[in-house]
Amino acid sequence: MKAQYIKLLKKQITKLEDEHFDLEAWKTSAITVLQRIFGASDLRAKQIEQLKIDYSSWALRDSNSNYKPVETAKLKGKEILNTAIDEIEIFGAPENHAMDVLGQDFVKKLQEMNENERHKHFNDMKKDELVQLLMTLMG
């Protein structure tokens, strides 16, 4: 799983060099990948969401003559993703985010059930419901 997560993040970094780069489209896919790996409340996803290409007169006035708004946004995005890769390489793949995926109430109910109740609950589910549940948990 660790290698797959890193591969996904590196693919997002590669997209930053695309000839027809579109920041908003890239942000959407990068946020999706980060949330899939680290959960919906991941701060990196929020940082990516806040990236913008700032052509305002204030940004241009306060910057040096080498300021390139698109390149600055790309650089920030790349750093955020590289930090995520470093974290996975050092600490390993993150835990599954069952609470993010299924909702806190669902997970809490399962935790409150005893083993027999959980067995009955899952036994009563249709095959396609179980498959969907497992696919959701696997991310």
MARNUVEX-222131 format. One record per residue (C-alpha): chain; residue in one letter; residue number from 1; x, y negated, z negated. Coordinates in steps of 0.05 Angstrom, whole numbers, padded with zeros to 5 digits. Each point is the difference from the previous one (the first is absolute). Layout:
BEGIN
<rec ch="A" aa="A" i="NUM" c1="X" c2="Y" c3="Z"/>
...
# end
This chain:
BEGIN
<rec ch="A" aa="M" i="1" c1="00000" c2="00000" c3="00000"/>
<rec ch="A" aa="K" i="2" c1="00057" c2="-00047" c3="-00017"/>
<rec ch="A" aa="A" i="3" c1="00031" c2="00005" c3="00070"/>
<rec ch="A" aa="Q" i="4" c1="-00069" c2="-00011" c3="00032"/>
<rec ch="A" aa="Y" i="5" c1="-00012" c2="-00063" c3="-00040"/>
<rec ch="A" aa="I" i="6" c1="00069" c2="-00027" c3="00018"/>
<rec ch="A" aa="K" i="7" c1="-00013" c2="00016" c3="00073"/>
<rec ch="A" aa="L" i="8" c1="-00066" c2="-00038" c3="-00002"/>
<rec ch="A" aa="L" i="9" c1="00033" c2="-00061" c3="-00031"/>
<rec ch="A" aa="K" i="10" c1="00058" c2="00001" c3="00049"/>
<rec ch="A" aa="K" i="11" c1="-00049" c2="00003" c3="00057"/>
<rec ch="A" aa="Q" i="12" c1="-00032" c2="-00064" c3="-00026"/>
<rec ch="A" aa="I" i="13" c1="00069" c2="-00033" c3="-00003"/>
<rec ch="A" aa="T" i="14" c1="00012" c2="00020" c3="00073"/>
<rec ch="A" aa="K" i="15" c1="-00066" c2="-00033" c3="00020"/>
<rec ch="A" aa="L" i="16" c1="00029" c2="-00066" c3="-00024"/>
<rec ch="A" aa="E" i="17" c1="00046" c2="00001" c3="00060"/>
<rec ch="A" aa="D" i="18" c1="-00055" c2="00012" c3="00051"/>
<rec ch="A" aa="E" i="19" c1="00004" c2="-00047" c3="00059"/>
<rec ch="A" aa="H" i="20" c1="-00074" c2="-00017" c3="-00007"/>
<rec ch="A" aa="F" i="21" c1="00001" c2="-00006" c3="-00076"/>
<rec ch="A" aa="D" i="22" c1="-00065" c2="-00024" c3="-00032"/>
<rec ch="A" aa="L" i="23" c1="00006" c2="-00015" c3="-00074"/>
<rec ch="A" aa="E" i="24" c1="-00073" c2="00010" c3="-00017"/>
<rec ch="A" aa="A" i="25" c1="-00003" c2="00068" c3="00035"/>
<rec ch="A" aa="W" i="26" c1="00065" c2="00021" c3="-00032"/>
<rec ch="A" aa="K" i="27" c1="-00024" c2="-00022" c3="-00069"/>
<rec ch="A" aa="T" i="28" c1="-00062" c2="00043" c3="00007"/>
<rec ch="A" aa="S" i="29" c1="00039" c2="00063" c3="00015"/>
<rec ch="A" aa="A" i="30" c1="00055" c2="-00015" c3="-00052"/>
<rec ch="A" aa="I" i="31" c1="-00052" c2="-00011" c3="-00055"/>
<rec ch="A" aa="T" i="32" c1="-00035" c2="00065" c3="00019"/>
<rec ch="A" aa="V" i="33" c1="00065" c2="00038" c3="-00005"/>
<rec ch="A" aa="L" i="34" c1="00020" c2="-00032" c3="-00067"/>
<rec ch="A" aa="Q" i="35" c1="-00069" c2="00013" c3="-00030"/>
<rec ch="A" aa="R" i="36" c1="00001" c2="00072" c3="00024"/>
<rec ch="A" aa="I" i="37" c1="00067" c2="00011" c3="-00033"/>
<rec ch="A" aa="F" i="38" c1="-00005" c2="-00043" c3="-00063"/>
<rec ch="A" aa="G" i="39" c1="-00074" c2="-00010" c3="-00010"/>
<rec ch="A" aa="A" i="40" c1="-00050" c2="-00055" c3="00014"/>
<rec ch="A" aa="S" i="41" c1="00026" c2="-00047" c3="-00054"/>
<rec ch="A" aa="D" i="42" c1="00072" c2="00001" c3="00024"/>
<rec ch="A" aa="L" i="43" c1="00034" c2="-00068" c3="-00007"/>
<rec ch="A" aa="R" i="44" c1="00040" c2="00010" c3="00064"/>
<rec ch="A" aa="A" i="45" c1="-00064" c2="00005" c3="00040"/>
<rec ch="A" aa="K" i="46" c1="-00023" c2="-00066" c3="-00031"/>
<rec ch="A" aa="Q" i="47" c1="00068" c2="-00032" c3="00018"/>
<rec ch="A" aa="I" i="48" c1="-00008" c2="00024" c3="00072"/>
<rec ch="A" aa="E" i="49" c1="-00071" c2="-00028" c3="00002"/>
<rec ch="A" aa="Q" i="50" c1="00028" c2="-00069" c3="-00020"/>
<rec ch="A" aa="L" i="51" c1="00051" c2="-00003" c3="00056"/>
<rec ch="A" aa="K" i="52" c1="-00014" c2="-00054" c3="00050"/>
<rec ch="A" aa="I" i="53" c1="00034" c2="-00037" c3="00056"/>
<rec ch="A" aa="D" i="54" c1="00004" c2="-00071" c3="-00027"/>
<rec ch="A" aa="Y" i="55" c1="00005" c2="-00053" c3="00054"/>
<rec ch="A" aa="S" i="56" c1="-00026" c2="-00055" c3="-00045"/>
<rec ch="A" aa="S" i="57" c1="00036" c2="-00066" c3="00002"/>
<rec ch="A" aa="W" i="58" c1="00019" c2="00009" c3="-00073"/>
<rec ch="A" aa="A" i="59" c1="00034" c2="00067" c3="00013"/>
<rec ch="A" aa="L" i="60" c1="00036" c2="-00027" c3="00060"/>
<rec ch="A" aa="R" i="61" c1="00021" c2="-00064" c3="-00035"/>
<rec ch="A" aa="D" i="62" c1="00026" c2="00036" c3="-00062"/>
<rec ch="A" aa="S" i="63" c1="00040" c2="00053" c3="00038"/>
<rec ch="A" aa="N" i="64" c1="00066" c2="-00003" c3="00034"/>
<rec ch="A" aa="S" i="65" c1="00006" c2="-00003" c3="00076"/>
<rec ch="A" aa="N" i="66" c1="00008" c2="00076" c3="00004"/>
<rec ch="A" aa="Y" i="67" c1="-00069" c2="00014" c3="-00030"/>
<rec ch="A" aa="K" i="68" c1="-00039" c2="00049" c3="00043"/>
<rec ch="A" aa="P" i="69" c1="-00069" c2="00013" c3="-00030"/>
<rec ch="A" aa="V" i="70" c1="-00011" c2="00067" c3="00035"/>
<rec ch="A" aa="E" i="71" c1="00069" c2="00026" c3="-00018"/>
<rec ch="A" aa="T" i="72" c1="-00010" c2="-00021" c3="-00073"/>
<rec ch="A" aa="A" i="73" c1="-00065" c2="00038" c3="-00005"/>
<rec ch="A" aa="K" i="74" c1="00032" c2="00061" c3="00032"/>
<rec ch="A" aa="L" i="75" c1="00060" c2="-00003" c3="-00047"/>
<rec ch="A" aa="K" i="76" c1="-00046" c2="-00003" c3="-00061"/>
<rec ch="A" aa="G" i="77" c1="-00041" c2="00058" c3="00025"/>
<rec ch="A" aa="K" i="78" c1="00063" c2="00041" c3="00013"/>
<rec ch="A" aa="E" i="79" c1="00027" c2="-00014" c3="-00070"/>
<rec ch="A" aa="I" i="80" c1="-00066" c2="00021" c3="-00032"/>
<rec ch="A" aa="L" i="81" c1="-00001" c2="00066" c3="00039"/>
<rec ch="A" aa="N" i="82" c1="00074" c2="00013" c3="-00014"/>
<rec ch="A" aa="T" i="83" c1="-00013" c2="-00009" c3="-00074"/>
<rec ch="A" aa="A" i="84" c1="-00056" c2="00051" c3="00004"/>
<rec ch="A" aa="I" i="85" c1="00048" c2="00049" c3="00035"/>
<rec ch="A" aa="D" i="86" c1="00052" c2="-00012" c3="-00054"/>
<rec ch="A" aa="E" i="87" c1="-00051" c2="00014" c3="-00054"/>
<rec ch="A" aa="I" i="88" c1="-00021" c2="00066" c3="00033"/>
<rec ch="A" aa="E" i="89" c1="00073" c2="00021" c3="00010"/>
<rec ch="A" aa="I" i="90" c1="00018" c2="-00015" c3="-00072"/>
<rec ch="A" aa="F" i="91" c1="-00063" c2="00020" c3="-00038"/>
<rec ch="A" aa="G" i="92" c1="-00031" c2="00049" c3="00049"/>
<rec ch="A" aa="A" i="93" c1="-00068" c2="00002" c3="00032"/>
<rec ch="A" aa="P" i="94" c1="-00054" c2="-00035" c3="-00041"/>
<rec ch="A" aa="E" i="95" c1="-00053" c2="00039" c3="-00036"/>
<rec ch="A" aa="N" i="96" c1="-00065" c2="00013" c3="00036"/>
<rec ch="A" aa="H" i="97" c1="-00049" c2="-00057" c3="-00009"/>
<rec ch="A" aa="A" i="98" c1="-00063" c2="00039" c3="-00015"/>
<rec ch="A" aa="M" i="99" c1="-00031" c2="-00057" c3="-00038"/>
<rec ch="A" aa="D" i="100" c1="00012" c2="-00048" c3="00057"/>
<rec ch="A" aa="V" i="101" c1="-00026" c2="00049" c3="00051"/>
<rec ch="A" aa="L" i="102" c1="-00060" c2="00029" c3="-00036"/>
<rec ch="A" aa="G" i="103" c1="-00017" c2="-00054" c3="-00050"/>
<rec ch="A" aa="Q" i="104" c1="00012" c2="-00003" c3="-00075"/>
<rec ch="A" aa="D" i="105" c1="-00069" c2="00026" c3="-00017"/>
<rec ch="A" aa="F" i="106" c1="00008" c2="00064" c3="00041"/>
<rec ch="A" aa="V" i="107" c1="00068" c2="00016" c3="-00030"/>
<rec ch="A" aa="K" i="108" c1="-00024" c2="-00016" c3="-00071"/>
<rec ch="A" aa="K" i="109" c1="-00060" c2="00046" c3="00008"/>
<rec ch="A" aa="L" i="110" c1="00045" c2="00057" c3="00023"/>
<rec ch="A" aa="Q" i="111" c1="00047" c2="-00012" c3="-00059"/>
<rec ch="A" aa="E" i="112" c1="-00059" c2="00003" c3="-00048"/>
<rec ch="A" aa="M" i="113" c1="-00024" c2="00067" c3="00027"/>
<rec ch="A" aa="N" i="114" c1="00026" c2="00065" c3="-00027"/>
<rec ch="A" aa="E" i="115" c1="00032" c2="00050" c3="00047"/>
<rec ch="A" aa="N" i="116" c1="-00065" c2="00039" c3="00010"/>
<rec ch="A" aa="E" i="117" c1="-00039" c2="-00063" c3="00017"/>
<rec ch="A" aa="R" i="118" c1="00053" c2="-00023" c3="00050"/>
<rec ch="A" aa="H" i="119" c1="00000" c2="00070" c3="00031"/>
<rec ch="A" aa="K" i="120" c1="-00076" c2="-00002" c3="00008"/>
<rec ch="A" aa="H" i="121" c1="00003" c2="-00071" c3="00027"/>
<rec ch="A" aa="F" i="122" c1="00050" c2="00018" c3="00054"/>
<rec ch="A" aa="N" i="123" c1="-00033" c2="00067" c3="00013"/>
<rec ch="A" aa="D" i="124" c1="-00066" c2="-00036" c3="00014"/>
<rec ch="A" aa="M" i="125" c1="00032" c2="-00045" c3="00052"/>
<rec ch="A" aa="K" i="126" c1="-00006" c2="00016" c3="00074"/>
<rec ch="A" aa="K" i="127" c1="00063" c2="00022" c3="00036"/>
<rec ch="A" aa="D" i="128" c1="00003" c2="-00064" c3="00042"/>
<rec ch="A" aa="E" i="129" c1="-00007" c2="-00042" c3="-00063"/>
<rec ch="A" aa="L" i="130" c1="00059" c2="00037" c3="-00032"/>
<rec ch="A" aa="V" i="131" c1="00042" c2="-00008" c3="00062"/>
<rec ch="A" aa="Q" i="132" c1="-00015" c2="-00075" c3="00003"/>
<rec ch="A" aa="L" i="133" c1="00016" c2="-00007" c3="-00075"/>
<rec ch="A" aa="L" i="134" c1="00067" c2="00036" c3="00009"/>
<rec ch="A" aa="M" i="135" c1="00017" c2="-00041" c3="00062"/>
<rec ch="A" aa="T" i="136" c1="-00015" c2="-00064" c3="-00037"/>
<rec ch="A" aa="L" i="137" c1="00043" c2="00021" c3="-00059"/>
<rec ch="A" aa="M" i="138" c1="00058" c2="00019" c3="00046"/>
<rec ch="A" aa="G" i="139" c1="-00003" c2="-00070" c3="00030"/>
# end
